[in-house]
Amino acid sequence: MAVSEKVMPSISARPSFWLRLRDALAPLLASKVALVGLALVLFWVLVAIFAPFLTPYSPREQDADAMNLGPSAGHPLGTDHLGRDLWSRLVYGSRLILVLAPLSVLCSLAVGTTLGLLAGYFGGLIDEVVMRLLDAMMAFPAVLLYLIIIAAVGASATNVVIAITIAGAPGIARLVRSLTMDIRTRDYIAAAQLRGESPFYIMWVEILPNARGPIIVDAMLRVGYAVFAIGTLGFLGLGLPPPAPDWGSMVCAGRRYIWSNPWAVLWPSLAISSLVVGLNLFADGLREETMRYQ
């Protein structure tokens, strides 16, 4: 009985799942800016998930009798120059952009985090070589770097991800490097070294989890940049090949008929801006509240 009496208080004192969830969501719930951004992002996430139930049209279905129409009962947002329903193209286009943008950022995180950990932890020659290569890449404007990569390998969904990964990795690497250089001076890193832990273990188990806050917030901001980059590439004709419902290519195609059918440009432009603004508001609000809780 004495043993059970000692054990039971520790079990009962353990916080429940809902209390831990509330504590984790406290920074988000405390920020009105983050909640507004989350609402905008969730709108497009739900639209992408329930796309087949939100429109009776296919995004590639053409109607020669309904070209360049304004909003109507049959076509809530109007049609484009080929008679395709704009709402259906926005709905299915959200699926593409909500897959490609986070995937691009995840790939950038994988590459940038690895390079930043190596440069920040080992320093010396490794740091010099890695950072000078990344500085050379960052010397190119992002859009120019996209153009060079896409022009070299061709326009496709995979190549768009590769272009955004290459352009985004240097910035992430610099952030991770600076965090690693700070954290590696902490006492628990010295203790891990004295225990004989390998550099791989120290970088990925000791350093990276303690640097995850700024990295996560930076990644959220980069998803917004990736959305804008995908739209820019689509507008320049270097994004997803037609007839994919790419929001950027929708703006490019619609601008030729902007005086007779401004809706073809307005709706995809609003879609891109609302998603980017939502992601930025969510990341900014979360960053402010996270810093306040520290």
Backbone bond lengths (Angstrom), bond angles and torsions (degrees), N, CA, C in turn:
res aa  C-N    CA-C-N  psi(-1)  N-CA   C-N-CA  omega(-1)  CA-C   N-CA-C  phi
1 M - - - 1.464 - - 1.516 111.49 -
2 A 1.325 114.21 -35.57 1.468 116.51 -178.31 1.518 111.21 -64.85
3 V 1.357 113.60 -36.05 1.472 116.82 179.74 1.512 110.36 -67.97
4 S 1.345 116.61 -44.26 1.457 119.61 -178.97 1.511 111.95 -65.08
5 E 1.329 117.32 -33.15 1.465 119.28 178.35 1.519 111.55 -67.41
6 K 1.319 116.11 -29.99 1.465 118.84 178.44 1.523 111.78 -78.43
7 V 1.337 115.80 -31.62 1.454 119.43 -176.69 1.515 112.08 -79.62
8 M 1.340 116.84 -40.21 1.458 120.97 -173.88 1.525 113.49 -58.90
9 P 1.337 120.85 -43.29 1.468 118.56 179.55 1.521 112.78 -60.08
10 S 1.335 117.62 -36.82 1.463 119.12 -179.57 1.516 111.12 -67.35
11 I 1.376 117.08 -34.62 1.455 120.02 178.92 1.514 110.65 -72.11
12 S 1.331 116.62 -43.09 1.460 119.88 -178.78 1.520 111.93 -69.32
13 A 1.354 114.95 -26.47 1.461 117.86 -179.06 1.521 112.39 -79.29
14 R 1.331 116.68 -12.51 1.455 119.34 -179.91 1.528 109.52 -67.08
15 P 1.346 118.90 128.33 1.479 120.53 -177.80 1.516 111.33 -64.74
16 S 1.319 116.23 144.16 1.457 121.65 -179.76 1.533 110.21 -71.88
17 F 1.335 114.29 169.58 1.460 120.18 179.09 1.520 111.17 -60.03
18 W 1.335 116.87 -40.62 1.462 120.73 -176.41 1.532 110.92 -69.37
19 L 1.341 116.28 -35.00 1.467 118.06 177.00 1.521 110.98 -68.06
20 R 1.323 116.33 -40.85 1.471 118.96 177.77 1.521 110.63 -65.26
21 L 1.348 116.88 -38.75 1.463 120.35 178.09 1.530 110.66 -64.93
22 R 1.337 116.51 -40.54 1.468 119.88 178.81 1.518 110.95 -63.46
23 D 1.330 116.67 -42.50 1.468 119.62 178.89 1.524 111.27 -64.86
24 A 1.336 116.45 -37.16 1.465 119.56 179.75 1.519 111.59 -68.75
25 L 1.350 116.63 -35.05 1.458 120.60 -178.16 1.530 113.01 -88.99
26 A 1.327 117.27 -3.37 1.468 120.14 -176.81 1.528 113.06 -56.14
27 P 1.354 119.49 -46.25 1.475 118.06 178.22 1.515 113.12 -60.91
28 L 1.349 116.74 -36.47 1.463 120.11 -179.53 1.524 111.04 -69.85
29 L 1.341 117.33 -46.01 1.462 121.04 -176.98 1.521 111.92 -68.68
30 A 1.326 116.96 -22.94 1.467 120.13 -178.81 1.525 112.92 -82.26
31 S 1.315 117.33 -11.17 1.468 121.27 -176.26 1.525 110.64 -109.12
32 K 1.320 117.27 114.13 1.459 120.91 176.11 1.525 110.95 -67.40
33 V 1.326 116.30 -34.71 1.460 120.10 178.70 1.527 110.34 -62.39
34 A 1.343 116.23 -45.27 1.461 120.18 179.66 1.518 111.50 -64.89
35 L 1.323 117.51 -37.15 1.465 120.67 -179.99 1.531 111.06 -67.44
36 V 1.330 117.22 -39.28 1.466 119.92 176.92 1.527 110.16 -63.43
37 G 1.328 116.09 -44.96 1.460 119.40 177.84 1.512 112.03 -62.61
38 L 1.333 116.69 -40.89 1.467 120.33 179.18 1.525 110.88 -63.60
39 A 1.333 116.88 -38.23 1.468 120.29 179.21 1.531 110.85 -62.61
40 L 1.340 116.95 -42.17 1.473 120.02 178.49 1.519 111.52 -64.71
41 V 1.324 115.83 -42.35 1.467 119.20 -179.59 1.527 110.55 -67.48
42 L 1.336 116.98 -43.59 1.467 120.34 -179.65 1.528 111.60 -63.14
43 F 1.335 116.75 -32.87 1.464 119.19 177.27 1.530 110.23 -57.54
44 W 1.325 116.31 -49.35 1.463 119.43 -178.04 1.525 111.82 -72.26
45 V 1.322 117.38 -30.43 1.465 119.86 176.11 1.528 110.24 -64.95
46 L 1.325 116.35 -44.60 1.469 120.12 179.07 1.528 110.99 -67.13
47 V 1.334 116.26 -38.46 1.469 119.63 176.50 1.525 110.30 -60.40
48 A 1.327 117.10 -42.91 1.463 120.22 -179.74 1.527 111.24 -66.43
49 I 1.320 117.39 -39.78 1.465 120.52 -177.95 1.527 111.22 -66.88
50 F 1.332 116.56 -43.87 1.465 121.14 -174.46 1.528 112.55 -100.72
51 A 1.334 116.87 24.28 1.465 121.06 -177.18 1.528 113.81 -51.47
52 P 1.341 120.95 -46.50 1.469 119.45 -177.66 1.523 114.06 -63.58
53 F 1.346 116.80 -21.47 1.457 120.30 -177.78 1.535 112.71 -93.88
54 L 1.342 116.17 -6.84 1.461 120.20 -174.32 1.523 113.10 -99.57
55 T 1.309 118.08 -11.47 1.467 120.98 -179.37 1.519 110.13 -150.59
56 P 1.322 118.02 139.79 1.468 120.26 177.71 1.526 113.22 -84.46
57 Y 1.337 116.90 -5.58 1.456 120.64 -174.45 1.525 111.39 -100.10
58 S 1.312 114.96 153.70 1.454 120.86 170.20 1.534 108.04 -85.11
59 P 1.324 118.74 146.25 1.472 119.25 179.55 1.529 113.49 -66.57
60 R 1.329 117.03 -14.31 1.469 120.77 -179.82 1.524 112.32 -106.64
61 E 1.307 117.64 0.00 1.470 121.60 -177.95 1.520 110.57 -73.02
62 Q 1.330 117.00 125.05 1.457 122.66 -178.22 1.526 110.63 -107.66
63 D 1.339 114.86 146.03 1.468 121.52 178.87 1.526 107.76 -135.02
64 A 1.305 116.90 107.47 1.463 121.33 -177.02 1.521 112.28 -65.41
65 D 1.328 118.03 -19.66 1.464 121.41 -179.62 1.522 112.64 -92.05
66 A 1.318 117.33 0.88 1.470 119.83 -176.93 1.522 110.71 -134.30
67 M 1.324 117.72 48.35 1.454 121.45 -178.19 1.521 111.10 -90.29
68 N 1.334 116.39 136.97 1.469 123.71 176.61 1.529 112.36 54.12
69 L 1.323 115.92 46.51 1.459 120.50 176.75 1.517 110.15 -93.02
70 G 1.324 115.89 150.48 1.443 121.39 174.05 1.522 111.02 -80.89
71 P 1.333 117.42 179.10 1.469 120.60 178.79 1.526 111.75 -56.23
72 S 1.317 116.31 137.44 1.457 122.07 -179.65 1.521 108.14 -151.42
73 A 1.329 116.19 178.31 1.461 120.10 179.42 1.524 111.26 -64.61
74 G 1.332 116.76 -39.51 1.457 119.74 179.88 1.511 113.62 -75.43
75 H 1.330 116.26 -32.07 1.464 122.05 179.58 1.530 107.96 -130.33
76 P 1.345 118.20 93.78 1.474 121.82 -171.98 1.526 114.66 -55.63
77 L 1.328 117.32 -32.80 1.467 120.76 -179.91 1.523 112.50 -110.88
78 G 1.315 117.47 4.39 1.455 120.96 -179.64 1.520 112.10 94.17
79 T 1.321 115.44 -170.48 1.460 121.90 -179.92 1.526 109.89 -131.39
80 D 1.338 115.70 166.39 1.463 119.89 179.04 1.523 110.47 -97.65
81 H 1.331 116.46 -167.92 1.465 120.69 -174.50 1.526 113.05 -70.62
82 L 1.316 117.60 -12.03 1.466 121.24 176.83 1.525 112.34 -105.86
83 G 1.314 116.14 7.77 1.453 120.23 179.73 1.515 114.02 78.84
84 R 1.340 118.27 17.06 1.459 121.44 179.20 1.526 109.73 -86.41
85 D 1.324 116.68 139.73 1.458 122.18 -178.02 1.527 110.07 -67.91
86 L 1.337 117.06 123.60 1.458 121.28 -176.17 1.521 112.04 -68.52
87 W 1.331 117.83 -36.89 1.458 120.00 179.90 1.523 110.95 -63.74
88 S 1.326 117.00 -43.47 1.462 119.46 179.87 1.527 110.98 -64.99
89 R 1.318 117.84 -35.49 1.466 120.30 179.03 1.528 110.77 -71.15
90 L 1.329 117.54 -35.73 1.460 119.93 174.65 1.523 111.08 -66.15
91 V 1.333 116.04 -43.26 1.459 120.78 -177.16 1.526 110.73 -62.92
92 Y 1.316 116.73 -50.51 1.462 119.67 -178.88 1.532 111.55 -74.64
93 G 1.321 116.89 -26.94 1.461 119.31 174.78 1.516 112.59 -66.52
94 S 1.343 116.85 -30.21 1.466 119.74 177.22 1.518 111.20 -63.35
95 R 1.326 116.96 -32.03 1.463 119.63 176.99 1.531 111.10 -62.70
96 L 1.316 115.65 -44.23 1.463 119.43 -179.55 1.521 111.66 -63.54
97 I 1.310 116.31 -48.28 1.459 119.54 -172.90 1.526 111.57 -72.78
98 L 1.350 117.45 -30.60 1.458 120.20 178.61 1.522 112.53 -79.45
99 V 1.309 117.40 -8.67 1.463 121.20 171.80 1.525 110.12 -96.57
100 L 1.326 116.85 -47.67 1.466 120.71 -174.53 1.528 112.35 -69.16
101 A 1.337 117.78 -41.04 1.465 119.70 -177.22 1.534 112.15 -65.22
102 P 1.350 120.05 -53.50 1.470 118.37 176.82 1.525 113.29 -62.23
103 L 1.338 117.32 -36.31 1.463 119.73 178.68 1.521 111.07 -63.29
104 S 1.324 116.55 -40.71 1.468 120.23 177.87 1.520 111.19 -62.08
105 V 1.333 116.01 -42.76 1.465 119.86 -179.26 1.530 110.89 -68.46
106 L 1.330 117.68 -38.47 1.461 120.35 177.41 1.535 110.88 -62.00
107 C 1.312 116.34 -42.20 1.467 119.59 177.17 1.527 110.78 -64.65
108 S 1.336 116.65 -41.21 1.468 119.97 176.69 1.524 111.07 -62.30
109 L 1.343 115.99 -40.13 1.460 120.04 178.45 1.522 111.19 -62.75
110 A 1.327 116.67 -43.15 1.464 119.70 -179.05 1.522 111.09 -61.24
111 V 1.337 116.50 -46.21 1.463 120.47 -178.54 1.530 110.78 -72.08
112 G 1.328 116.69 -49.53 1.458 120.38 -176.32 1.518 112.94 -65.70
113 T 1.330 117.38 -39.34 1.460 120.56 179.56 1.524 110.85 -64.66
114 T 1.322 116.74 -43.20 1.467 120.32 179.44 1.527 111.49 -61.44
115 L 1.326 115.55 -47.40 1.464 119.15 -179.59 1.525 111.37 -66.49
116 G 1.330 117.48 -40.46 1.451 120.57 179.98 1.516 112.96 -65.68
117 L 1.338 117.24 -40.06 1.464 120.32 177.62 1.526 111.27 -64.36
118 L 1.330 116.12 -43.88 1.465 119.48 179.61 1.523 111.64 -62.48
119 A 1.334 115.80 -47.21 1.465 119.46 -178.31 1.521 111.68 -66.78
120 G 1.325 117.15 -42.71 1.458 120.20 -176.68 1.505 113.84 -73.31
121 Y 1.320 117.37 -33.97 1.471 119.50 -176.04 1.528 111.62 -81.75
122 F 1.329 117.26 -46.89 1.454 119.70 -175.89 1.524 112.69 -83.32
123 G 1.356 117.30 -34.86 1.448 119.77 -179.46 1.516 111.99 64.12
124 G 1.319 115.95 -158.66 1.459 121.06 174.37 1.517 113.91 59.95
125 L 1.332 115.74 -135.98 1.463 121.70 -175.60 1.528 110.96 -65.42
126 I 1.322 117.45 -40.21 1.464 120.38 179.54 1.519 110.22 -60.51
127 D 1.312 116.48 -43.72 1.466 121.16 178.98 1.522 110.93 -62.31
128 E 1.320 117.12 -44.07 1.461 120.89 -178.39 1.531 111.62 -64.01
129 V 1.313 116.60 -46.51 1.465 120.33 -177.71 1.524 110.67 -64.41
130 V 1.341 116.56 -49.02 1.463 120.66 -177.44 1.515 111.13 -62.86
131 M 1.310 117.18 -47.85 1.457 120.16 -174.71 1.520 112.41 -71.46
132 R 1.325 118.47 -32.43 1.463 118.83 177.84 1.529 110.61 -69.31
133 L 1.324 117.10 -37.03 1.463 119.67 176.03 1.525 110.77 -64.69
134 L 1.320 116.34 -42.56 1.467 120.15 -179.89 1.525 110.99 -68.28
135 D 1.337 117.21 -36.63 1.469 120.09 176.51 1.525 111.01 -62.71
136 A 1.318 116.37 -38.18 1.465 119.70 178.72 1.527 110.28 -64.59
137 M 1.333 117.27 -38.46 1.465 120.28 178.18 1.522 111.27 -68.83
138 M 1.335 116.74 -38.54 1.459 120.53 -179.06 1.519 112.31 -72.12
139 A 1.330 117.33 -13.81 1.465 119.91 177.74 1.523 111.22 -68.77
140 F 1.324 116.95 -23.44 1.458 120.89 178.22 1.530 109.16 -83.21
141 P 1.333 118.35 134.91 1.472 119.26 171.09 1.522 110.41 -58.33
142 A 1.330 116.46 145.79 1.463 120.95 -173.69 1.528 111.76 -58.16
143 V 1.343 116.32 -45.38 1.466 119.15 -178.06 1.525 110.43 -63.70
144 L 1.330 117.32 -40.61 1.464 120.22 178.82 1.528 110.85 -63.68
145 L 1.335 116.22 -38.54 1.456 119.66 178.44 1.530 110.70 -65.65
146 Y 1.337 116.75 -39.82 1.466 120.02 175.06 1.532 110.64 -58.85
147 L 1.318 115.50 -46.68 1.464 119.94 -177.47 1.528 111.31 -61.96
148 I 1.328 116.88 -42.21 1.463 120.33 -178.91 1.529 110.57 -63.43
149 I 1.337 115.94 -45.03 1.470 119.94 -176.31 1.521 110.80 -68.37
150 I 1.343 117.06 -47.91 1.462 120.24 -177.97 1.524 110.74 -65.75
151 A 1.348 117.03 -38.97 1.462 119.75 178.66 1.526 111.33 -64.55
152 A 1.336 116.19 -29.05 1.461 119.54 -178.37 1.526 112.44 -80.46
153 V 1.343 117.09 -37.22 1.474 119.47 -173.11 1.523 113.08 -109.81
154 G 1.343 117.86 -10.54 1.454 120.37 179.12 1.514 112.41 97.51
155 A 1.339 115.02 162.34 1.464 120.93 -177.03 1.516 110.37 -91.84
156 S 1.341 115.93 122.57 1.456 122.70 174.57 1.522 107.64 -165.43
157 A 1.325 116.78 168.62 1.460 120.27 -179.96 1.527 110.92 -61.86
158 T 1.327 116.40 -42.69 1.463 120.44 -179.79 1.521 111.44 -63.63
159 N 1.312 116.96 -42.11 1.456 120.01 -178.49 1.524 112.31 -71.29
160 V 1.327 117.44 -29.83 1.468 120.19 173.76 1.518 109.69 -63.53
161 V 1.330 117.08 -43.75 1.468 120.74 177.68 1.521 110.48 -61.88
162 I 1.326 116.85 -42.75 1.469 120.61 179.84 1.528 110.63 -62.59
163 A 1.328 117.03 -43.03 1.464 120.66 -178.66 1.525 111.26 -63.23
164 I 1.327 116.84 -45.32 1.467 119.96 -179.17 1.526 110.34 -68.82
165 T 1.327 117.14 -34.67 1.471 120.30 177.32 1.521 110.84 -62.64
166 I 1.331 116.60 -48.08 1.468 120.46 -178.56 1.527 110.82 -64.49
167 A 1.328 117.00 -40.00 1.464 119.69 -178.27 1.527 112.26 -73.44
168 G 1.332 117.83 -29.08 1.459 120.37 -176.05 1.511 115.31 -91.55
169 A 1.328 117.32 -23.67 1.464 120.85 -176.12 1.534 114.20 -59.85
170 P 1.345 120.71 -40.22 1.470 119.16 -178.76 1.527 113.84 -60.01
171 G 1.340 117.51 -41.89 1.456 119.59 179.41 1.514 112.36 -64.26
172 I 1.324 116.89 -40.79 1.465 120.37 177.92 1.524 110.30 -66.22
173 A 1.323 117.03 -40.35 1.471 120.69 179.85 1.520 111.43 -61.27
174 R 1.326 117.28 -40.57 1.468 120.06 179.22 1.522 110.70 -65.25
175 L 1.342 116.94 -40.61 1.462 119.83 178.36 1.521 111.17 -64.15
176 V 1.331 116.93 -47.64 1.466 120.63 -179.11 1.526 110.82 -64.48
177 R 1.311 117.16 -37.87 1.462 120.51 178.41 1.518 111.39 -60.80
178 S 1.332 116.97 -46.25 1.464 119.59 -179.17 1.525 111.20 -64.62
179 L 1.330 117.04 -39.84 1.464 119.91 177.78 1.532 111.07 -66.34
180 T 1.331 116.28 -39.89 1.464 120.41 -179.74 1.526 111.28 -65.10
181 M 1.321 117.26 -41.44 1.456 120.59 179.95 1.521 111.77 -63.50
182 D 1.330 116.63 -30.41 1.458 119.94 177.10 1.529 111.30 -77.49
183 I 1.326 116.36 -45.39 1.471 120.20 -174.17 1.522 111.85 -71.47
184 R 1.327 118.54 -30.50 1.470 119.86 -175.89 1.525 112.25 -67.44
185 T 1.334 118.02 -12.28 1.466 121.14 177.69 1.528 112.19 -89.12
186 R 1.331 117.95 -2.20 1.463 120.72 -177.12 1.535 110.79 -74.93
187 D 1.332 114.80 160.00 1.465 120.20 -176.59 1.521 112.14 -66.34
188 Y 1.340 117.71 -36.48 1.455 117.98 -177.20 1.532 111.84 -69.77
189 I 1.330 118.07 -23.22 1.463 120.35 173.70 1.525 109.57 -71.74
190 A 1.336 116.61 -41.92 1.472 119.59 176.33 1.523 110.71 -62.82
191 A 1.330 117.14 -38.19 1.466 120.20 178.07 1.530 110.93 -64.05
192 A 1.332 116.55 -40.36 1.469 119.61 178.44 1.525 111.03 -65.31
193 Q 1.321 116.98 -36.96 1.460 120.38 177.67 1.523 110.98 -66.71
194 L 1.335 116.47 -38.74 1.459 120.11 178.33 1.523 111.51 -67.99
195 R 1.317 117.58 -29.57 1.463 120.92 176.87 1.530 111.52 -72.52
196 G 1.320 116.50 -11.63 1.457 120.21 -179.85 1.507 113.80 88.29
197 E 1.340 117.41 20.12 1.467 120.01 179.11 1.528 109.55 -68.12
198 S 1.323 115.01 148.07 1.466 120.94 -179.72 1.521 110.60 -73.71
199 P 1.326 117.39 155.47 1.474 119.59 176.14 1.524 112.36 -56.69
200 F 1.342 117.83 -37.40 1.465 120.69 178.08 1.528 110.42 -59.70
201 Y 1.312 117.37 -45.70 1.469 121.36 179.45 1.526 110.83 -62.93
202 I 1.313 116.74 -44.63 1.465 120.20 -177.77 1.529 110.84 -63.77
203 M 1.343 117.14 -42.05 1.463 120.50 -177.72 1.524 112.01 -67.46
204 W 1.330 116.39 -45.24 1.466 119.71 -171.46 1.526 113.76 -92.36
205 V 1.318 118.28 -23.18 1.466 120.79 -176.96 1.525 111.94 -105.46
206 E 1.318 116.95 -35.33 1.465 120.30 -177.04 1.530 112.62 -96.59
207 I 1.335 117.25 -44.78 1.470 120.55 -173.28 1.528 111.67 -84.92
208 L 1.327 117.34 -53.26 1.469 120.66 -172.86 1.529 113.67 -59.37
209 P 1.344 120.86 -45.70 1.468 118.62 178.32 1.532 113.69 -60.53
210 N 1.309 117.64 -29.92 1.457 120.80 179.59 1.524 112.57 -83.00
211 A 1.330 117.27 -7.13 1.459 121.60 176.73 1.518 112.18 -109.27
212 R 1.337 117.65 6.21 1.463 120.33 -169.39 1.527 113.20 -68.99
213 G 1.339 118.70 -29.23 1.463 120.69 -177.27 1.523 113.10 -56.95
214 P 1.340 118.10 -62.46 1.481 119.29 178.70 1.523 113.18 -60.62
215 I 1.333 117.26 -32.69 1.466 119.72 -179.23 1.516 110.61 -67.94
216 I 1.327 117.56 -41.33 1.465 121.14 -179.73 1.517 110.93 -64.93
217 V 1.327 116.86 -44.89 1.460 120.27 179.67 1.528 110.48 -63.59
218 D 1.322 117.12 -42.71 1.464 120.83 177.37 1.525 110.92 -62.13
219 A 1.337 117.00 -38.27 1.461 120.30 179.61 1.523 111.08 -65.46
220 M 1.333 117.56 -38.07 1.469 120.40 177.64 1.516 111.13 -62.49
221 L 1.321 116.39 -41.57 1.461 119.46 176.82 1.526 110.84 -64.14
222 R 1.313 116.45 -37.41 1.462 120.44 -178.27 1.521 112.44 -70.10
223 V 1.326 117.88 -26.39 1.465 119.64 174.22 1.528 109.51 -62.81
224 G 1.336 116.86 -40.99 1.459 120.19 175.54 1.514 112.21 -62.40
225 Y 1.333 116.40 -42.61 1.469 119.83 176.88 1.526 110.88 -63.21
226 A 1.333 116.37 -36.99 1.462 120.02 179.68 1.523 111.12 -66.55
227 V 1.334 116.95 -39.25 1.469 120.48 175.84 1.516 110.20 -59.49
228 F 1.324 116.27 -45.79 1.459 120.75 179.22 1.529 110.81 -65.05
229 A 1.334 116.85 -38.29 1.464 120.19 179.49 1.525 111.23 -65.79
230 I 1.340 116.74 -41.40 1.463 119.95 178.57 1.521 110.21 -63.68
231 G 1.336 116.68 -41.21 1.455 119.99 176.12 1.511 112.66 -63.21
232 T 1.332 116.96 -40.01 1.466 120.95 179.04 1.525 111.11 -64.82
233 L 1.321 116.33 -44.60 1.470 119.62 179.15 1.520 110.96 -63.97
234 G 1.342 116.48 -39.19 1.459 118.98 177.11 1.516 112.01 -64.25
235 F 1.317 117.23 -39.19 1.463 120.99 178.83 1.525 111.11 -64.93
236 L 1.320 116.91 -35.11 1.463 121.30 -179.25 1.526 112.25 -83.42
237 G 1.329 117.00 0.70 1.461 120.15 -179.24 1.510 113.94 79.82
238 L 1.350 117.62 16.40 1.459 122.13 -178.23 1.518 112.26 -115.04
239 G 1.323 117.03 13.71 1.451 121.03 179.88 1.512 111.72 -94.90
240 L 1.327 115.41 -135.63 1.456 119.82 179.80 1.522 109.44 -72.23
241 P 1.320 117.67 135.11 1.468 119.65 -179.15 1.518 111.54 -67.17
242 P 1.352 118.12 144.94 1.459 121.28 178.14 1.525 110.36 -64.35
243 P 1.339 116.73 152.34 1.475 128.52 9.70 1.523 114.06 -96.98
244 A 1.330 118.67 31.92 1.462 121.41 179.34 1.527 109.68 -59.39
245 P 1.347 118.17 138.65 1.471 120.89 -178.54 1.521 112.46 -77.46
246 D 1.313 115.83 64.09 1.458 122.30 179.04 1.529 108.85 -82.10
247 W 1.330 116.82 127.92 1.467 120.34 -176.57 1.514 111.76 -60.01
248 G 1.323 118.38 -40.70 1.458 120.66 179.93 1.514 112.23 -64.45
249 S 1.319 117.88 -43.43 1.463 120.60 178.19 1.524 111.38 -67.61
250 M 1.337 117.49 -28.53 1.466 120.65 175.03 1.521 110.69 -63.58
251 V 1.324 116.82 -41.80 1.470 120.51 177.74 1.524 109.95 -64.97
252 C 1.333 116.14 -42.61 1.466 120.08 -179.02 1.523 111.20 -62.24
253 A 1.342 116.92 -44.54 1.459 120.37 -178.87 1.522 111.19 -69.49
254 G 1.333 116.74 -36.55 1.458 120.03 -176.48 1.509 114.44 -76.05
255 R 1.340 118.05 -21.29 1.463 119.23 -176.26 1.528 112.29 -67.52
256 R 1.318 117.31 -21.52 1.471 120.35 177.88 1.527 111.39 -71.52
257 Y 1.324 116.48 -18.40 1.474 120.88 -179.21 1.531 110.39 -120.82
258 I 1.339 116.13 28.29 1.446 119.79 -170.99 1.520 112.70 -64.44
259 W 1.339 118.62 -30.43 1.464 120.29 -178.75 1.526 111.70 -79.34
260 S 1.310 117.28 -32.24 1.467 119.70 179.59 1.527 112.27 -91.37
261 N 1.330 117.19 -26.06 1.465 120.64 -178.38 1.527 110.14 -146.09
262 P 1.341 117.59 75.25 1.473 119.78 -178.45 1.526 113.44 -66.34
263 W 1.336 117.86 -18.17 1.466 120.82 -178.23 1.526 111.72 -62.88
264 A 1.308 117.52 -31.42 1.468 120.82 -177.85 1.523 111.61 -66.17
265 V 1.334 117.05 -23.52 1.458 121.75 177.19 1.528 110.76 -96.64
266 L 1.331 116.30 -37.47 1.456 120.62 -173.81 1.524 112.57 -63.98
267 W 1.347 117.21 -49.48 1.464 119.26 -172.91 1.529 113.41 -65.84
268 P 1.322 120.87 -48.22 1.473 118.20 177.56 1.524 113.17 -65.48
269 S 1.345 117.00 -31.38 1.472 119.30 176.61 1.530 110.35 -65.11
270 L 1.332 116.30 -42.93 1.464 120.03 177.59 1.522 111.27 -65.52
271 A 1.323 116.75 -35.68 1.463 119.96 179.31 1.531 110.71 -63.84
272 I 1.338 116.25 -46.67 1.460 119.87 179.43 1.523 110.82 -62.73
273 S 1.333 116.59 -47.69 1.463 119.94 -176.47 1.522 111.79 -66.16
274 S 1.332 118.30 -39.17 1.464 120.02 -178.94 1.523 111.27 -66.82
275 L 1.325 117.44 -40.27 1.462 119.77 179.06 1.520 111.29 -68.49
276 V 1.326 117.33 -42.22 1.467 120.68 179.22 1.529 110.38 -65.45
277 V 1.330 117.07 -44.90 1.471 120.47 178.59 1.520 110.59 -62.35
278 G 1.333 117.10 -41.98 1.454 120.28 179.06 1.519 112.26 -61.29
279 L 1.317 117.14 -44.75 1.463 120.32 179.01 1.526 111.42 -64.77
280 N 1.335 117.27 -40.65 1.466 120.24 -179.92 1.521 111.73 -68.63
281 L 1.336 117.15 -40.99 1.465 119.75 177.52 1.526 110.95 -63.41
282 F 1.316 116.08 -42.18 1.458 120.35 -179.95 1.527 110.55 -62.31
283 A 1.331 117.28 -45.66 1.460 121.02 -178.95 1.526 111.44 -68.15
284 D 1.344 117.31 -43.04 1.468 120.47 -179.26 1.524 111.40 -64.77
285 G 1.347 116.39 -45.19 1.459 119.51 179.05 1.507 112.48 -63.54
286 L 1.319 116.76 -41.24 1.463 120.67 179.00 1.523 110.86 -66.36
287 R 1.325 117.38 -37.95 1.461 120.24 179.59 1.529 110.93 -65.93
288 E 1.327 117.43 -43.47 1.464 120.06 179.95 1.524 111.38 -62.85
289 E 1.325 117.21 -44.54 1.457 120.18 -179.09 1.519 111.73 -70.05
290 T 1.329 117.01 -35.64 1.454 119.76 178.46 1.520 110.98 -64.09
291 M 1.327 116.76 -42.46 1.462 120.70 177.40 1.517 111.24 -64.45
292 R 1.309 117.40 -33.71 1.464 121.13 179.37 1.517 111.14 -69.99
293 Y 1.343 116.72 -32.15 1.462 120.51 -178.30 1.527 112.75 -80.99
294 Q 1.321 116.72 -13.35 1.468 119.04 -178.50 1.527 110.73 -75.85
